[in-house]
């Protein structure tokens, strides 16, 4: 565990602080880029055809590793589409779920370990059916066969070439951007920066640190209340003012969450970082004091069974400018006529 944390910290310095070690990994990036290009070539040249569904598909993805804020954007999209008269459904990889490649419908009371933490969060917050599984085509087909949906939102899957898509929206972390701009493992990029020229919308999570993304849509994550895991009571984050807090985050970019909590006046944070999709147990939340424990909602779905009254989570909601809603609806166009099930 210590070695893994050291490696993650070193890679983050290479990727986002352009530490000299990045150059040592550059030859591996050349190999990675070549393999990625070969993998995509049959799809880009038409030698292989992606599966085309009878409904439009919106892919929400990123070109970097780690969390960028896709899940709140997917929830926002589902809400916008419902309000506009669409019947959305969501497919998601289900990272952190138990073994098996079969597509699974996600229920709100499923264990996070069975379907994945993000899948469970989406099922509880998005207000539409959710299917999790590593094969986006199989996920989509299960969704269509079991629910009356007329548009599918794919949470991640930008690099999943087997599924044809109508729109591609890419999320970029405003603070970290694209790091040093290099491909894995010398940098954080899954695909070259040029990939951004072929997407339908670029969404910046938070104000960008540079002017590199002038034409992007800026997304803000708003969350000013906390919910208790033990009894469901709510209180404003300001109620933690001038208190000592244990801040817990097992997400792709925990510093974003910690920065949000540091806005609480006078709060003193003890930061506890866990790996993305970490499987919590009660020992992870055992601290030698009675201070409140504040975590992300994604962490909370995995801690509910053993959390006590000290444990709180902060639900967040994506806020985007009105032009974002219009771009989404215009990109989808007229809703298709879906034959009713027998």
C-alpha positions in Angstrom: 0.0 0.0 0.0 2.8 2.4 0.9 4.6 1.6 -2.4 1.4 2.2 -4.4 0.9 5.6 -2.7 4.5 6.6 -3.4 4.1 5.6 -7.0 0.8 7.6 -7.4 2.4 10.6 -5.8 5.5 10.4 -8.0 3.3 10.0 -11.2 1.2 13.0 -10.2 4.4 15.1 -9.8 5.5 14.0 -13.2 2.1 14.6 -14.9 1.0 17.8 -13.2 4.2 19.4 -12.1 6.3 18.2 -15.0 8.9 16.7 -12.8 12.0 15.4 -14.7 11.0 11.8 -14.2 8.4 12.2 -16.9 11.1 12.2 -19.6 12.2 8.7 -18.4 8.8 7.4 -19.3 8.5 9.0 -22.7 9.6 6.0 -24.7 6.8 4.0 -23.1 4.4 6.8 -24.1 5.5 6.3 -27.7 4.6 2.6 -27.5 1.3 3.3 -25.8 0.4 5.9 -28.4 1.2 3.5 -31.2 -0.9 0.7 -29.7 -3.8 3.0 -29.0 -3.7 4.3 -32.6 -3.7 0.7 -33.9 -6.6 -0.2 -31.7 -8.7 2.7 -33.0 -7.6 2.4 -36.7 -10.2 -0.2 -37.8 -13.0 1.9 -36.4 -11.8 5.1 -37.9 -11.2 3.7 -41.3 -14.5 1.8 -41.5 -12.9 -1.7 -41.5 -15.0 -2.4 -38.4 -18.4 -1.0 -37.8 -19.6 0.1 -34.3 -23.0 -1.1 -33.0 -25.7 1.4 -33.9 -28.6 1.6 -31.6 -32.2 2.7 -32.4 -31.8 5.6 -30.0 -29.2 8.4 -29.8 -26.2 7.9 -27.5 -24.4 10.6 -25.6 -21.0 9.7 -24.3 -19.6 11.7 -21.4 -15.9 10.9 -21.1 -12.4 12.3 -20.7 -9.0 12.0 -22.3 -7.1 11.9 -19.0 -6.9 9.3 -16.3 -8.4 10.1 -12.9 -11.6 11.8 -11.9 -12.7 14.9 -13.7 -16.4 15.3 -12.7 -18.2 13.1 -15.2 -20.7 11.7 -12.8 -22.3 15.1 -11.8 -22.5 16.0 -15.4 -24.3 12.8 -16.3 -26.8 13.5 -13.5 -27.3 17.0 -14.9 -27.8 15.6 -18.4 -30.4 13.1 -17.2 -32.3 15.9 -15.5 -32.2 18.2 -18.5 -33.4 15.5 -20.8 -36.2 14.5 -18.6 -37.4 18.1 -18.3 -37.3 18.3 -22.1 -39.6 15.3 -22.5 -36.9 12.6 -23.2 -36.8 9.3 -21.4 -33.1 8.8 -20.6 -31.2 5.8 -19.4 -27.6 5.5 -18.2 -24.9 2.9 -18.9 -21.7 2.9 -16.9 -18.6 0.7 -16.4 -19.3 0.0 -12.8 -15.7 0.4 -11.6 -15.1 -1.4 -8.2 -17.9 -3.9 -8.7 -17.5 -7.6 -8.1 -16.2 -9.9 -10.9 -18.1 -10.8 -14.0 -18.6 -9.2 -17.4 -22.4 -9.5 -17.5 -24.5 -6.3 -17.7 -26.4 -5.6 -14.6 -29.5 -3.4 -13.9 -28.7 -1.2 -10.9 -31.3 -0.9 -8.1 -31.1 1.9 -5.5 -30.6 -0.6 -2.7 -27.9 -2.7 -4.4 -24.6 -3.1 -2.5 -21.9 -0.9 -4.0 -19.6 -3.9 -4.3 -22.1 -5.6 -6.7 -22.7 -2.8 -9.2 -19.9 -0.2 -8.5 -20.0 2.9 -6.5 -20.6 5.4 -9.3 -23.3 3.2 -10.7 -25.1 3.1 -7.4 -24.8 6.8 -7.0 -26.2 7.4 -10.5 -29.2 5.1 -9.7 -30.0 7.1 -6.6 -29.5 10.5 -8.0 -30.2 10.5 -11.8 -33.9 9.6 -11.6 -33.7 7.1 -14.5 -32.7 3.5 -15.1 -29.0 2.5 -14.9 -27.1 -0.5 -16.2 -23.5 -1.3 -15.3 -21.0 -3.5 -17.0 -17.7 -3.4 -18.9 -19.3 -3.9 -22.4 -21.2 -0.8 -23.3 -23.0 -2.5 -26.2 -24.3 -5.2 -23.9 -25.2 -2.6 -21.3 -27.1 -0.6 -23.8 -29.0 -3.6 -25.2 -30.1 -4.7 -21.7 -31.2 -1.1 -21.0 -33.3 -1.0 -24.1 -34.8 -4.4 -23.6 -35.9 -3.8 -20.0 -36.8 -0.1 -20.0 -38.7 2.4 -22.1 -35.8 4.8 -22.9 -35.3 7.0 -26.0 -31.8 8.3 -25.3 -28.8 6.7 -23.6 -26.1 8.5 -21.6 -22.8 6.6 -21.4 -20.9 7.5 -18.3 -17.3 7.2 -19.6 -16.7 5.1 -22.7 -15.1 7.7 -25.0 -12.5 5.1 -25.9 -15.1 2.3 -26.2 -15.2 2.2 -30.0 -17.7 -0.6 -30.3 -20.6 1.6 -29.5 -21.7 4.3 -32.0 -22.5 7.6 -30.5 -24.5 10.7 -31.5 -22.7 13.2 -29.2 -19.4 13.2 -27.3 -18.9 15.5 -24.4 -15.5 15.6 -22.7 -14.9 16.8 -19.1 -11.6 18.4 -18.2 -10.5 19.2 -14.6 -10.1 23.0 -14.5 -7.3 23.0 -11.9 -5.2 20.2 -13.4 -6.1 20.7 -17.1 -4.3 18.2 -19.3 -1.1 18.1 -17.1 2.1 18.0 -19.1 0.2 17.1 -22.3 1.9 13.7 -22.7 0.4 10.3 -23.2 0.5 7.6 -20.6 2.6 6.8 -18.7 4.8 9.9 -19.1 1.6 12.0 -18.8 -2.0 11.6 -17.9 -3.5 11.5 -21.4 -5.3 8.5 -22.7 -5.5 10.1 -26.1 -3.6 12.9 -27.8 -4.8 16.5 -27.2 -5.9 16.6 -30.8 -8.8 14.3 -29.9 -10.5 17.3 -28.3 -11.0 18.8 -31.8 -13.4 15.9 -32.7 -15.8 16.1 -29.7 -19.1 18.0 -29.6 -18.5 19.8 -26.3 -15.6 20.4 -23.9 -16.7 21.0 -20.3 -14.3 22.5 -17.8 -14.9 21.4 -14.2 -14.2 24.6 -12.3 -12.6 27.8 -13.6 -9.6 26.8 -15.8 -6.2 27.6 -14.5 -5.1 28.8 -18.0 -6.9 30.4 -21.0 -6.3 27.2 -23.1 -10.0 26.3 -23.1 -11.6 29.6 -24.0 -14.5 27.9 -26.0 -15.3 25.3 -23.3 -18.4 25.2 -21.1 -17.6 25.9 -17.5 -19.2 23.6 -15.0 -19.4 24.4 -11.3 -20.1 21.8 -8.6 -22.4 23.3 -6.0 -22.8 21.7 -2.6 -23.5 23.7 0.6 -25.1 21.1 2.8 -24.1 17.8 4.5 -26.2 14.7 5.1 -25.7 12.4 8.0 -25.1 8.8 7.0 -26.6 7.4 10.2 -30.0 9.2 10.4 -30.3 11.2 7.2 -30.5 14.6 8.9 -29.1 17.6 7.0 -27.3 20.7 7.9 -25.5 23.5 6.1 -21.7 23.1 5.7 -21.4 26.3 7.6 -22.5 24.4 10.7 -19.0 22.9 10.8 -17.4 26.3 11.1 -14.4 26.5 13.5 -14.5 22.7 14.0 -11.8 20.0 13.4 -13.0 17.6 10.7 -11.7 14.4 9.2 -12.0 14.9 5.5 -12.2 11.5 3.6 -12.0 11.1 -0.1 -11.5 8.1 -2.3 -12.0 9.8 -5.7 -9.8 10.6 -8.7 -8.9 14.1 -7.5 -9.4 14.3 -3.7 -7.9 17.8 -3.5 -10.9 19.2 -5.3 -13.1 17.9 -2.4 -10.7 19.1 0.3 -10.6 22.6 -1.3 -14.4 22.7 -1.2 -14.3 21.9 2.6 -11.6 24.5 3.2 -14.2 27.2 2.3 -15.9 26.4 5.7 -14.9 29.3 7.9 -12.3 28.3 10.5 -12.5 24.6 9.8 -9.4 22.6 10.5 -9.1 19.6 8.2 -7.3 16.3 8.7 -7.2 15.0 5.1 -7.4 11.2 4.5 -6.8 10.1 0.9 -7.8 6.7 -0.3 -7.5 5.2 -3.8 -10.2 5.8 -6.4 -13.0 3.3 -5.9 -11.5 2.2 -2.6 -13.5 -0.5 -0.8 -14.0 0.9 2.7 -14.3 -1.0 6.0 -15.0 0.3 9.5 -11.3 0.5 10.3 -10.8 3.1 7.6 -13.0 5.5 9.6 -11.6 4.7 13.0 -10.0 7.9 14.3 -8.9 8.5 17.8 -11.3 11.4 18.5 -15.0 12.4 18.2 -14.5 14.9 15.3 -17.0 14.8 12.5 -16.0 12.7 9.4 -17.0 14.4 6.1 -16.8 12.5 2.8 -17.9 12.6 -0.8 -21.2 11.1 -1.8 -19.4 8.5 -3.8 -17.5 7.3 -0.7 -20.7 7.4 1.3 -22.5 4.7 -0.7 -19.8 2.3 0.4 -19.7 3.4 4.1 -23.4 3.5 4.9 -23.5 0.0 6.5 -21.0 0.8 9.2 -21.1 4.6 9.5 -22.0 6.2 12.8 -23.4 9.6 13.8 -20.0 11.3 13.2 -20.2 10.5 9.4 -21.5 13.0 6.9 -21.4 13.3 3.1 -21.6 16.3 0.8 -23.9 15.9 -2.2 -23.0 18.1 -5.2 -24.9 19.2 -8.2 -23.5 20.4 -11.6 -24.3 23.9 -12.6 -23.7 24.9 -16.3 -24.6 28.0 -18.3 -28.0 27.9 -20.2 -26.1 27.5 -23.5 -25.0 24.0 -22.4 -28.6 22.9 -22.1 -29.4 24.2 -25.6 -26.3 22.6 -27.1 -27.3 19.2 -25.7 -30.8 19.4 -26.9 -29.9 20.8 -30.3 -27.3 18.1 -30.7 -29.9 15.4 -30.2 -32.5 17.0 -32.4 -35.9 15.5 -32.8 -36.8 12.6 -30.4 -37.0 9.3 -32.4 -40.2 7.2 -32.6 -39.5 4.1 -30.6 -41.8 1.1 -31.2 -43.8 0.2 -28.1 -42.9 -3.2 -26.5 -45.4 -5.9 -26.9 
